[in-house]
Structure formats: C-alpha cells, structure tokens
Amino acid sequence: MNFNYDKSTFMLRFKLILLSAFIIAAGALPLRAAELLVSKTGTYKTIQQAINAAQPGDVIKLSPADSPYYESAVFHNKSGAEGKPITLDGQGATLDGSDPLDAKEWKEVSPGLYKSTALPARLHLSKSILGRYFFVFNGKINRMGQISKGGHAPFKAPADLGFGEWTYVEAEKAFYVRPIAGQDLSSVRAPVRASGVALNGDCANIVIRNITATHVWNDGFNIHNHCYDISFENIRAIECGDDGISEHEDCRIKVDGMLSRGNATGFCHVGQSQSDTQNILIDNCLAFGVYLLDDSHHTLRDCIIRGKSTYAIRLVRNTTLSMSNVLLEDTGRVQIERDASLQATNVSSWGSAWNITNASVTLNQSAIAGPGAKLKIDQPALWKSDHNIFDVQSLIWNGKTYAKSTFVDYVADSKQDANSKFEPLERDAVTKRNRFSMDFHMLGGVPGPGY
C-alpha cells in the first residue's frame, strides 16, 4: 500500500472526518425547546396557530396584557414526548367563551325586547346545549334556571321577561332577551364557544397551567377520546355551562391546583377515565361538586367543597374514589350508590347528609356533623368504618335508626366504629380539622379564616 499522501490531501480528509462527526453528534442532540408567544404583536396571533406549530418541549405562552382571549385552545391529535411535554402556560390569562350580541342577528320586537333566530341557528342549538345555556348581562351570568345535570325551570313567555332576563321559544326556534334598564344589546354577551381548553383524539404529554376558562356553554376544560399524561396546574374554571373540568372515555389526567366556581358541576369524569386530583377548591357549583360514574377510577386529596351544590359528591355505576383530607362545608348531600366504591380518610363534613346504598365504603378518621347531617347505610356491599366522630340527626343502618343513646347498639349490630364516638360537635371543631398546603388565595378562592 502506498502511504505517500501529500499534506493537502491528508488535511482535506481530516477535515471531512471532523465535519462528519460533528454532523452525527449534532443530530443526536435534542433540539432546544422554543417559546411561542401568543399576542397581538407576537409571531402567533391566535392560540391555535401556536398549538399547531408547537413541537415536543415547546412552551406556548399567553400574554396577560392581551387577556381575555376570545378563543378556545384545542389540542387535536397533538402530543409532546416523555420528558418533553408541550406546555400551554396562560401566565394568568383568561379564555372567555362569550361574545357580545351581534345587533345584526337581533330584532327589537317591542320596546327593550329583542328576538333572534340567527343565534340558535349559528349554535346548532340542541336540547343539550339549551339545558346548559345562559346569557351574561353587564358582567353577571343569568341561567334562568337552566342547570346542566340539575333542574330546568320552565321558560318564561317573552312578554313576561324582566330586565336582565332571557328566554327561548321552541316553536319559533328563537331566543328573546331584555337587557338591563338603560342598556342596549352591546351590554349582553352569549356563550358561543364550547370549552376553554379542549383535548381530543390521540394526545399525550401535554401540560396546561396558569389559565382561566370562563363563560363557555360546556366545560371549562374538556378531555375526550385517548388522552394520556395530561397535567393541569393552577387552573380556574368560572361560570361555565356544564363542568369545570371533565374527562371521558379512557383518558388519564392529573390536576394540581384548581378553582372551580359557579359551574353546573365542579368536575365530572365518566367512561374508563382515570384522574389524580389535589389542591382543588370547588365553590358554589350548582348541581354537583364532584360527580363520578361508569368504570372510572380517581383519587382526590386536599380538597374543599362548599356552597350550594345539590350533591357535594355523587358516585354511581362501578366508579371508585379514594379521597383524603377533604372538607365539605355547607353543601349538598353525599350519595354513594349502585356498585360504586369510596375509600375516605380525614374527611370533615359539615351540614351534609350521607346516603350509601348498594355500594362499598370505607370511612376512617372523619367527622360528620352540622345542621341536616345524617348518615344512612342501606344494604352496603361493604361498610368499614372506625375512628370517626358523628353528631348527626339520624344514623340508619340497614333500615334501623340509632341515636346517641343507642350508638352502642349500632356498633354491635354493624360490627363497625368500635373506636368511633357520637358526641356534640361545634362548627369550628369540624371545619378547622383539615390543613391544606395549597394557598387557595393564589387561585382567586378565599376559603375563609383558619384554612
């Protein structure tokens, strides 16, 4: 072999080898994550443009100065990668699902009373949408008694509407509104977007944080189909038509830090979904605080549910919930039924009636007391209970009623609660039992003194 290369040929070959090695090494290095700013002056003018452009590891940032955003954030068949999620960081921004009424779609049919057939047509209005619909008058929501998963008041005749009210006439396929006295249609808003943030199709490794969804006709945060490793951090859902957050089919989500206020339901999960939720305040939701059903499986900890829900918690049809460090205050009843399963530890319940029917429940280190507090266990598949304190109006076990004076008989009959007590409890003794690490003020929720 001839090794007599000249110097120039040797150097050229050496440089080519170095260049090839550099190219191979560069290809093995991960690409640097990008920040995609959505603002009026930025590269991306809409959230959807940024979502469509995002790659694994990228962070989409909203601009608080441009808030509220009048659009939805939709992830459809969009995924990050393990260790490199796609992140939507609202930085405190709000997604508002409502728009002002379009005067071109409305006709004044009598002084101060307006009619529209165009808006129902544009919404493709169905019974389901109508049952969760509302209008916003001068910033204040009015559902006119239409509560998703709850009651539905009869619609008023248009002539009977007061100021700041609305109705729907099925025969005419028409909405009617009467704005607040002295104001015109521009002061009225209608929800035209279904959700604030929606994930559907096949999605994985996505983080949603620091964002508020409000005044959508469906859910603040809606998850469908096959969405895995989806995380929500420090989010808020306020005055949405249906649920604050809701997952369906076989989705998997984690929630750490949420305020759900004034929605029809705080959160509702169905299908074969799974969730892990902590640090959540559910405040004055109307139908349910927590509603779980089907073959879904969930954990809940460090949670406050308060306000006027018909149900604080309802579990049905094989769903399972493990919850700890939960406070129920001045809210609706707890209903565990139809093959559902609940494991509860360190639950403080003030003013709620508990009804357990054909279900499996384990209750430990908890307190049930307050006005209207009751405990009824009827034909349980499993009832394990101990180290609790009860101060209830009635305690019913398999059709037999017990009081404080006969609590020892209940213990003998049920073979449970050997270390529990039936004794008077003051409000503070119940509502201040729990300790929460989450600063609910950060979410815009003020639980009250002592939390």
One Martini backbone bead per residue (centre of mass of N, CA, C, O) as a GRO file, in nm:
protein
  451
    1MET     BB    1   0.099   0.033   0.018
    2ASN     BB    2   0.038   0.382  -0.022
    3PHE     BB    3   0.159   0.648   0.215
    4ASN     BB    4   0.207   0.907   0.003
    5TYR     BB    5   0.066   1.158   0.115
    6ASP     BB    6  -0.017   1.462   0.091
    7LYS     BB    7  -0.092   1.723   0.296
    8SER     BB    8  -0.360   1.826   0.165
    9THR     BB    9  -0.507   1.554   0.159
   10PHE     BB   10  -0.500   1.498   0.462
   11MET     BB   11  -0.654   1.756   0.559
   12LEU     BB   12  -0.914   1.708   0.403
   13ARG     BB   13  -0.987   1.439   0.536
   14PHE     BB   14  -0.988   1.538   0.829
   15LYS     BB   15  -1.220   1.747   0.793
   16LEU     BB   16  -1.436   1.545   0.701
   17ILE     BB   17  -1.439   1.380   0.958
   18LEU     BB   18  -1.517   1.610   1.152
   19LEU     BB   19  -1.780   1.689   1.009
   20SER     BB   20  -1.925   1.418   1.041
   21ALA     BB   21  -1.915   1.406   1.350
   22PHE     BB   22  -2.075   1.668   1.396
   23ILE     BB   23  -2.336   1.584   1.254
   24ILE     BB   24  -2.397   1.336   1.428
   25ALA     BB   25  -2.398   1.483   1.702
   26ALA     BB   26  -2.618   1.693   1.634
   27GLY     BB   27  -2.842   1.481   1.580
   28ALA     BB   28  -2.838   1.374   1.888
   29LEU     BB   29  -2.935   1.637   1.975
   30PRO     BB   30  -3.152   1.823   2.124
   31LEU     BB   31  -3.380   2.038   2.072
   32ARG     BB   32  -3.459   2.346   2.142
   33ALA     BB   33  -3.679   2.490   2.316
   34ALA     BB   34  -3.968   2.678   2.256
   35GLU     BB   35  -4.117   3.004   2.253
   36LEU     BB   36  -4.472   3.076   2.217
   37LEU     BB   37  -4.612   3.381   2.148
   38VAL     BB   38  -4.938   3.514   2.228
   39SER     BB   39  -5.005   3.809   2.040
   40LYS     BB   40  -5.065   4.103   1.879
   41THR     BB   41  -4.726   4.130   1.828
   42GLY     BB   42  -4.668   3.849   1.759
   43THR     BB   43  -4.627   3.566   1.576
   44TYR     BB   44  -4.886   3.477   1.737
   45LYS     BB   45  -5.234   3.555   1.722
   46THR     BB   46  -5.310   3.259   1.801
   47ILE     BB   47  -5.338   2.974   1.976
   48GLN     BB   48  -5.371   2.774   1.739
   49GLN     BB   49  -5.113   2.841   1.591
   50ALA     BB   50  -4.925   2.747   1.822
   51ILE     BB   51  -5.022   2.457   1.849
   52ASN     BB   52  -4.962   2.368   1.554
   53ALA     BB   53  -4.640   2.443   1.590
   54ALA     BB   54  -4.581   2.265   1.813
   55GLN     BB   55  -4.325   2.097   1.995
   56PRO     BB   56  -4.153   1.910   2.173
   57GLY     BB   57  -4.091   2.128   2.460
   58ASP     BB   58  -4.277   2.346   2.415
   59VAL     BB   59  -4.385   2.692   2.496
   60ILE     BB   60  -4.693   2.836   2.546
   61LYS     BB   61  -4.758   3.189   2.561
   62LEU     BB   62  -4.940   3.417   2.725
   63SER     BB   63  -5.081   3.749   2.746
   64PRO     BB   64  -5.203   3.940   2.996
   65ALA     BB   65  -5.242   4.204   2.821
   66ASP     BB   66  -5.449   4.028   2.616
   67SER     BB   67  -5.650   3.990   2.827
   68PRO     BB   68  -5.886   3.837   2.694
   69TYR     BB   69  -5.947   3.542   2.515
   70TYR     BB   70  -6.154   3.481   2.214
   71GLU     BB   71  -6.084   3.153   2.259
   72SER     BB   72  -5.983   2.833   2.192
   73ALA     BB   73  -5.798   2.545   2.311
   74VAL     BB   74  -5.693   2.296   2.070
   75PHE     BB   75  -5.617   1.945   2.106
   76HIS     BB   76  -5.548   1.752   1.809
   77ASN     BB   77  -5.345   1.514   1.774
   78LYS     BB   78  -5.144   1.610   2.023
   79SER     BB   79  -4.787   1.581   2.110
   80GLY     BB   80  -4.548   1.509   2.301
   81ALA     BB   81  -4.291   1.393   2.521
   82GLU     BB   82  -4.104   1.228   2.717
   83GLY     BB   83  -3.988   1.504   2.902
   84LYS     BB   84  -4.147   1.677   2.641
   85PRO     BB   85  -4.374   1.877   2.674
   86ILE     BB   86  -4.652   2.046   2.594
   87THR     BB   87  -4.700   2.394   2.684
   88LEU     BB   88  -4.967   2.580   2.840
   89ASP     BB   89  -4.913   2.923   2.939
   90GLY     BB   90  -5.117   3.176   3.063
   91GLN     BB   91  -5.011   3.375   3.287
   92GLY     BB   92  -5.327   3.448   3.384
   93ALA     BB   93  -5.510   3.404   3.162
   94THR     BB   94  -5.817   3.437   2.966
   95LEU     BB   95  -6.089   3.231   2.850
   96ASP     BB   96  -6.357   3.352   2.654
   97GLY     BB   97  -6.682   3.218   2.542
   98SER     BB   98  -6.786   3.508   2.484
   99ASP     BB   99  -7.009   3.734   2.308
  100PRO     BB  100  -7.140   3.983   2.177
  101LEU     BB  101  -7.410   4.089   2.055
  102ASP     BB  102  -7.544   4.085   1.732
  103ALA     BB  103  -7.743   4.317   1.596
  104LYS     BB  104  -7.800   4.162   1.319
  105GLU     BB  105  -7.947   3.910   1.492
  106TRP     BB  106  -8.153   4.136   1.594
  107LYS     BB  107  -8.495   4.218   1.705
  108GLU     BB  108  -8.716   4.464   1.782
  109VAL     BB  109  -9.048   4.384   1.913
  110SER     BB  110  -9.018   4.569   2.164
  111PRO     BB  111  -8.955   4.763   2.410
  112GLY     BB  112  -8.649   4.607   2.503
  113LEU     BB  113  -8.717   4.361   2.300
  114TYR     BB  114  -8.540   4.070   2.177
  115LYS     BB  115  -8.484   3.880   1.866
  116SER     BB  116  -8.347   3.538   1.777
  117THR     BB  117  -8.260   3.295   1.511
  118ALA     BB  118  -7.952   3.304   1.445
  119LEU     BB  119  -7.814   3.200   1.702
  120PRO     BB  120  -7.930   2.911   1.715
  121ALA     BB  121  -7.825   2.835   1.433
  122ARG     BB  122  -7.519   2.883   1.491
  123LEU     BB  123  -7.521   2.669   1.740
  124HIS     BB  124  -7.692   2.425   1.697
  125LEU     BB  125  -7.936   2.395   1.877
  126SER     BB  126  -7.990   2.195   2.155
  127LYS     BB  127  -8.100   2.048   2.431
  128SER     BB  128  -7.823   2.035   2.563
  129ILE     BB  129  -7.739   2.329   2.531
  130LEU     BB  130  -7.991   2.464   2.654
  131GLY     BB  131  -7.949   2.320   2.946
  132ARG     BB  132  -7.660   2.523   2.965
  133TYR     BB  133  -7.756   2.800   2.923
  134PHE     BB  134  -7.666   3.158   2.882
  135PHE     BB  135  -7.640   3.493   3.001
  136VAL     BB  136  -7.467   3.819   2.999
  137PHE     BB  137  -7.530   4.092   3.226
  138ASN     BB  138  -7.314   4.311   3.296
  139GLY     BB  139  -7.128   4.046   3.401
  140LYS     BB  140  -7.391   3.871   3.468
  141ILE     BB  141  -7.514   3.572   3.522
  142ASN     BB  142  -7.801   3.399   3.345
  143ARG     BB  143  -7.986   3.088   3.356
  144MET     BB  144  -8.293   3.056   3.413
  145GLY     BB  145  -8.276   2.754   3.550
  146GLN     BB  146  -8.034   2.627   3.374
  147ILE     BB  147  -7.911   2.306   3.483
  148SER     BB  148  -7.677   2.101   3.447
  149LYS     BB  149  -7.778   1.807   3.600
  150GLY     BB  150  -8.041   1.958   3.678
  151GLY     BB  151  -8.253   2.194   3.676
  152HIS     BB  152  -8.556   2.304   3.471
  153ALA     BB  153  -8.698   2.575   3.405
  154PRO     BB  154  -8.942   2.731   3.282
  155PHE     BB  155  -9.010   2.922   3.028
  156LYS     BB  156  -9.074   3.227   2.953
  157ALA     BB  157  -9.251   3.465   2.839
  158PRO     BB  158  -9.148   3.733   2.671
  159ALA     BB  159  -9.345   3.945   2.816
  160ASP     BB  160  -9.224   3.848   3.119
  161LEU     BB  161  -8.968   3.989   3.105
  162GLY     BB  162  -8.711   4.110   3.265
  163PHE     BB  163  -8.449   4.264   3.351
  164GLY     BB  164  -8.195   4.052   3.267
  165GLU     BB  165  -8.347   3.853   3.061
  166TRP     BB  166  -8.442   3.520   2.925
  167THR     BB  167  -8.549   3.318   2.635
  168TYR     BB  168  -8.724   3.030   2.483
  169VAL     BB  169  -8.880   2.941   2.162
  170GLU     BB  170  -8.943   2.657   2.003
  171ALA     BB  171  -9.149   2.729   1.773
  172GLU     BB  172  -8.929   2.969   1.676
  173LYS     BB  173  -8.630   2.936   1.727
  174ALA     BB  174  -8.595   3.154   1.984
  175PHE     BB  175  -8.453   3.426   2.123
  176TYR     BB  176  -8.488   3.628   2.424
  177VAL     BB  177  -8.418   3.972   2.529
  178ARG     BB  178  -8.366   4.188   2.830
  179PRO     BB  179  -8.209   4.435   2.911
  180ILE     BB  180  -8.092   4.645   3.105
  181ALA     BB  181  -8.179   4.928   3.213
  182GLY     BB  182  -8.038   5.155   2.977
  183GLN     BB  183  -7.955   4.916   2.787
  184ASP     BB  184  -7.807   4.735   2.537
  185LEU     BB  185  -7.687   4.474   2.350
  186SER     BB  186  -7.379   4.536   2.421
  187SER     BB  187  -7.429   4.426   2.736
  188VAL     BB  188  -7.458   4.145   2.595
  189ARG     BB  189  -7.376   3.798   2.641
  190ALA     BB  190  -7.274   3.494   2.460
  191PRO     BB  191  -7.219   3.165   2.436
  192VAL     BB  192  -6.999   3.021   2.156
  193ARG     BB  193  -6.816   2.831   2.323
  194ALA     BB  194  -6.758   2.525   2.463
  195SER     BB  195  -6.443   2.566   2.543
  196GLY     BB  196  -6.140   2.651   2.657
  197VAL     BB  197  -6.013   2.355   2.688
  198ALA     BB  198  -5.926   2.102   2.437
  199LEU     BB  199  -5.906   1.739   2.421
  200ASN     BB  200  -5.848   1.522   2.132
  201GLY     BB  201  -5.800   1.215   2.050
  202ASP     BB  202  -5.447   1.184   2.027
  203CYS     BB  203  -5.295   1.248   2.342
  204ALA     BB  204  -4.973   1.363   2.489
  205ASN     BB  205  -4.781   1.534   2.684
  206ILE     BB  206  -4.953   1.771   2.851
  207VAL     BB  207  -4.954   2.118   2.965
  208ILE     BB  208  -5.174   2.302   3.185
  209ARG     BB  209  -5.134   2.654   3.287
  210ASN     BB  210  -5.232   2.944   3.416
  211ILE     BB  211  -5.564   2.926   3.360
  212THR     BB  212  -5.877   3.065   3.240
  213ALA     BB  213  -6.221   2.954   3.227
  214THR     BB  214  -6.507   3.122   3.070
  215HIS     BB  215  -6.821   3.135   2.939
  216VAL     BB  216  -6.902   2.850   2.858
  217TRP     BB  217  -7.140   2.604   2.757
  218ASN     BB  218  -6.959   2.394   2.882
  219ASP     BB  219  -6.641   2.324   2.947
  220GLY     BB  220  -6.355   2.444   3.056
  221PHE     BB  221  -6.233   2.136   3.063
  222ASN     BB  222  -6.185   1.907   2.783
  223ILE     BB  223  -6.174   1.537   2.766
  224HIS     BB  224  -6.104   1.309   2.490
  225ASN     BB  225  -6.061   0.975   2.426
  226HIS     BB  226  -5.690   0.963   2.392
  227CYS     BB  227  -5.561   1.090   2.689
  228TYR     BB  228  -5.226   1.119   2.809
  229ASP     BB  229  -5.043   1.277   3.024
  230ILE     BB  230  -5.228   1.507   3.164
  231SER     BB  231  -5.167   1.841   3.287
  232PHE     BB  232  -5.292   2.043   3.562
  233GLU     BB  233  -5.203   2.389   3.663
  234ASN     BB  234  -5.341   2.636   3.796
  235ILE     BB  235  -5.664   2.647   3.755
  236ARG     BB  236  -5.973   2.794   3.606
  237ALA     BB  237  -6.337   2.765   3.656
  238ILE     BB  238  -6.593   3.002   3.546
  239GLU     BB  239  -6.906   2.998   3.464
  240CYS     BB  240  -7.002   2.728   3.337
  241GLY     BB  241  -7.240   2.532   3.187
  242ASP     BB  242  -7.098   2.284   3.319
  243ASP     BB  243  -6.793   2.188   3.368
  244GLY     BB  244  -6.489   2.254   3.478
  245ILE     BB  245  -6.404   1.940   3.452
  246SER     BB  246  -6.375   1.677   3.182
  247GLU     BB  247  -6.361   1.324   3.142
  248HIS     BB  248  -6.327   1.061   2.891
  249GLU     BB  249  -6.322   0.754   2.849
  250ASP     BB  250  -5.951   0.674   2.859
  251CYS     BB  251  -5.840   0.895   3.026
  252ARG     BB  252  -5.541   1.082   3.165
  253ILE     BB  253  -5.516   1.278   3.468
  254LYS     BB  254  -5.378   1.581   3.622
  255VAL     BB  255  -5.442   1.777   3.927
  256ASP     BB  256  -5.278   2.094   4.044
  257GLY     BB  257  -5.472   2.327   4.099
  258MET     BB  258  -5.810   2.443   4.160
  259LEU     BB  259  -6.083   2.648   4.043
  260SER     BB  260  -6.442   2.584   4.096
  261ARG     BB  261  -6.685   2.830   3.990
  262GLY     BB  262  -7.022   2.844   3.908
  263ASN     BB  263  -7.085   2.575   3.809
  264ALA     BB  264  -7.264   2.302   3.765
  265THR     BB  265  -6.981   2.143   3.792
  266GLY     BB  266  -6.684   2.088   3.912
  267PHE     BB  267  -6.650   1.763   3.849
  268CYS     BB  268  -6.657   1.522   3.560
  269HIS     BB  269  -6.628   1.161   3.527
  270VAL     BB  270  -6.601   0.909   3.266
  271GLY     BB  271  -6.594   0.592   3.188
  272GLN     BB  272  -6.232   0.496   3.185
  273SER     BB  273  -6.126   0.703   3.357
  274GLN     BB  274  -5.841   0.890   3.503
  275SER     BB  275  -5.758   1.049   3.827
  276ASP     BB  276  -5.542   1.313   3.982
  277THR     BB  277  -5.639   1.511   4.266
  278GLN     BB  278  -5.525   1.839   4.388
  279ASN     BB  279  -5.584   2.129   4.510
  280ILE     BB  280  -5.917   2.198   4.549
  281LEU     BB  281  -6.177   2.439   4.475
  282ILE     BB  282  -6.530   2.411   4.537
  283ASP     BB  283  -6.757   2.681   4.440
  284ASN     BB  284  -7.079   2.714   4.389
  285CYS     BB  285  -7.193   2.474   4.263
  286LEU     BB  286  -7.506   2.346   4.158
  287ALA     BB  287  -7.526   2.025   4.132
  288PHE     BB  288  -7.206   1.948   4.156
  289GLY     BB  289  -6.904   1.886   4.274
  290VAL     BB  290  -6.884   1.560   4.248
  291TYR     BB  291  -6.891   1.347   3.943
  292LEU     BB  292  -6.896   0.985   3.928
  293LEU     BB  293  -6.874   0.735   3.657
  294ASP     BB  294  -6.852   0.427   3.589
  295ASP     BB  295  -6.521   0.285   3.508
  296SER     BB  296  -6.388   0.487   3.708
  297HIS     BB  297  -6.068   0.630   3.846
  298HIS     BB  298  -5.995   0.799   4.167
  299THR     BB  299  -5.826   1.084   4.316
  300LEU     BB  300  -5.858   1.279   4.634
  301ARG     BB  301  -5.693   1.578   4.763
  302ASP     BB  302  -5.701   1.858   4.907
  303CYS     BB  303  -6.024   1.950   4.960
  304ILE     BB  304  -6.288   2.188   4.876
  305ILE     BB  305  -6.646   2.184   4.948
  306ARG     BB  306  -6.878   2.447   4.866
  307GLY     BB  307  -7.210   2.523   4.886
  308LYS     BB  308  -7.509   2.482   4.655
  309SER     BB  309  -7.504   2.195   4.602
  310THR     BB  310  -7.690   1.918   4.575
  311TYR     BB  311  -7.412   1.774   4.540
  312ALA     BB  312  -7.106   1.705   4.656
  313ILE     BB  313  -7.120   1.379   4.614
  314ARG     BB  314  -7.122   1.141   4.330
  315LEU     BB  315  -7.151   0.779   4.305
  316VAL     BB  316  -7.161   0.558   4.011
  317ARG     BB  317  -7.114   0.280   3.843
  318ASN     BB  318  -6.814   0.150   3.953
  319THR     BB  319  -6.685   0.369   4.073
  320THR     BB  320  -6.375   0.514   4.206
  321LEU     BB  321  -6.276   0.658   4.536
  322SER     BB  322  -5.991   0.828   4.674
  323MET     BB  323  -5.999   1.013   4.988
  324SER     BB  324  -5.823   1.305   5.134
  325ASN     BB  325  -5.846   1.582   5.289
  326VAL     BB  326  -6.170   1.674   5.321
  327LEU     BB  327  -6.403   1.949   5.275
  328LEU     BB  328  -6.746   1.986   5.380
  329GLU     BB  329  -6.937   2.299   5.329
  330ASP     BB  330  -7.242   2.389   5.300
  331THR     BB  331  -7.367   2.140   5.137
  332GLY     BB  332  -7.450   1.872   4.991
  333ARG     BB  333  -7.487   1.556   4.930
  334VAL     BB  334  -7.390   1.215   4.983
  335GLN     BB  335  -7.365   0.974   4.703
  336ILE     BB  336  -7.350   0.614   4.729
  337GLU     BB  337  -7.394   0.395   4.441
  338ARG     BB  338  -7.419   0.137   4.238
  339ASP     BB  339  -7.119  -0.006   4.286
  340ALA     BB  340  -6.964   0.185   4.431
  341SER     BB  341  -6.642   0.335   4.556
  342LEU     BB  342  -6.520   0.432   4.891
  343GLN     BB  343  -6.222   0.599   5.019
  344ALA     BB  344  -6.206   0.756   5.348
  345THR     BB  345  -5.988   1.020   5.482
  346ASN     BB  346  -6.013   1.292   5.650
  347VAL     BB  347  -6.323   1.387   5.676
  348SER     BB  348  -6.514   1.695   5.664
  349SER     BB  349  -6.868   1.725   5.758
  350TRP     BB  350  -7.092   2.010   5.707
  351GLY     BB  351  -7.436   1.960   5.647
  352SER     BB  352  -7.438   1.659   5.541
  353ALA     BB  353  -7.588   1.397   5.370
  354TRP     BB  354  -7.552   1.042   5.394
  355ASN     BB  355  -7.579   0.799   5.114
  356ILE     BB  356  -7.571   0.436   5.127
  357THR     BB  357  -7.616   0.223   4.827
  358ASN     BB  358  -7.493  -0.044   4.703
  359ALA     BB  359  -7.198  -0.007   4.843
  360SER     BB  360  -6.848   0.081   4.895
  361VAL     BB  361  -6.726   0.172   5.230
  362THR     BB  362  -6.454   0.370   5.369
  363LEU     BB  363  -6.429   0.512   5.710
  364ASN     BB  364  -6.179   0.743   5.842
  365GLN     BB  365  -6.100   0.995   6.042
  366SER     BB  366  -6.392   1.136   6.073
  367ALA     BB  367  -6.652   1.400   6.024
  368ILE     BB  368  -7.012   1.421   6.109
  369ALA     BB  369  -7.199   1.730   6.087
  370GLY     BB  370  -7.463   1.934   6.141
  371PRO     BB  371  -7.704   2.066   5.974
  372GLY     BB  372  -7.860   1.783   5.831
  373ALA     BB  373  -7.705   1.553   5.940
  374LYS     BB  374  -7.656   1.226   5.789
  375LEU     BB  375  -7.665   0.852   5.817
  376LYS     BB  376  -7.698   0.610   5.545
  377ILE     BB  377  -7.704   0.245   5.549
  378ASP     BB  378  -7.786   0.041   5.257
  379GLN     BB  379  -7.695  -0.245   5.157
  380PRO     BB  380  -7.396  -0.301   5.172
  381ALA     BB  381  -7.117  -0.437   5.030
  382LEU     BB  382  -6.939  -0.228   5.211
  383TRP     BB  383  -6.857  -0.159   5.572
  384LYS     BB  384  -6.596   0.058   5.688
  385SER     BB  385  -6.563   0.186   6.032
  386ASP     BB  386  -6.339   0.427   6.203
  387HIS     BB  387  -6.236   0.684   6.393
  388ASN     BB  388  -6.498   0.858   6.447
  389ILE     BB  389  -6.727   1.148   6.429
  390PHE     BB  390  -7.066   1.195   6.548
  391ASP     BB  391  -7.336   1.456   6.464
  392VAL     BB  392  -7.644   1.337   6.405
  393GLN     BB  393  -7.979   1.310   6.346
  394SER     BB  394  -7.918   1.032   6.188
  395LEU     BB  395  -7.874   0.664   6.211
  396ILE     BB  396  -7.872   0.427   5.941
  397TRP     BB  397  -7.899   0.059   5.955
  398ASN     BB  398  -8.067  -0.137   5.770
  399GLY     BB  399  -8.345   0.035   5.876
  400LYS     BB  400  -8.208   0.126   6.146
  401THR     BB  401  -8.239   0.351   6.415
  402TYR     BB  402  -8.002   0.579   6.562
  403ALA     BB  403  -7.860   0.717   6.854
  404LYS     BB  404  -7.669   0.821   7.097
  405SER     BB  405  -7.798   0.611   7.307
  406THR     BB  406  -7.765   0.368   7.059
  407PHE     BB  407  -7.472   0.340   6.944
  408VAL     BB  408  -7.386   0.067   7.070
  409ASP     BB  409  -7.584  -0.096   6.891
  410TYR     BB  410  -7.462  -0.028   6.619
  411VAL     BB  411  -7.186  -0.153   6.674
  412ALA     BB  412  -7.298  -0.441   6.717
  413ASP     BB  413  -7.453  -0.473   6.443
  414SER     BB  414  -7.210  -0.374   6.239
  415LYS     BB  415  -6.909  -0.407   6.342
  416GLN     BB  416  -6.850  -0.095   6.384
  417ASP     BB  417  -6.703   0.175   6.540
  418ALA     BB  418  -6.542   0.105   6.812
  419ASN     BB  419  -6.364   0.402   6.798
  420SER     BB  420  -6.609   0.573   6.797
  421LYS     BB  421  -6.817   0.877   6.810
  422PHE     BB  422  -7.108   1.029   6.985
  423GLU     BB  423  -7.092   1.385   6.964
  424PRO     BB  424  -7.069   1.702   7.012
  425LEU     BB  425  -7.034   1.958   6.747
  426GLU     BB  426  -6.871   2.219   6.635
  427ARG     BB  427  -6.791   2.386   6.365
  428ASP     BB  428  -6.480   2.430   6.412
  429ALA     BB  429  -6.420   2.125   6.476
  430VAL     BB  430  -6.465   2.060   6.165
  431THR     BB  431  -6.359   2.302   5.963
  432LYS     BB  432  -6.052   2.283   6.128
  433ARG     BB  433  -5.916   1.998   6.084
  434ASN     BB  434  -5.794   2.080   5.828
  435ARG     BB  435  -5.499   2.088   5.614
  436PHE     BB  436  -5.352   2.323   5.376
  437SER     BB  437  -5.096   2.389   5.139
  438MET     BB  438  -5.269   2.549   4.968
  439ASP     BB  439  -5.306   2.868   4.811
  440PHE     BB  440  -5.620   2.979   4.738
  441HIS     BB  441  -5.562   3.277   4.672
  442MET     BB  442  -5.405   3.221   4.405
  443LEU     BB  443  -5.692   3.123   4.267
  444GLY     BB  444  -5.927   3.320   4.394
  445GLY     BB  445  -5.972   3.174   4.666
  446VAL     BB  446  -6.165   3.212   4.982
  447PRO     BB  447  -6.220   2.999   5.236
  448GLY     BB  448  -6.118   3.126   5.504
  449PRO     BB  449  -6.067   3.117   5.816
  450GLY     BB  450  -5.808   2.871   5.901
  451TYR     BB  451  -5.683   2.755   5.612
   0.00000   0.00000   0.00000
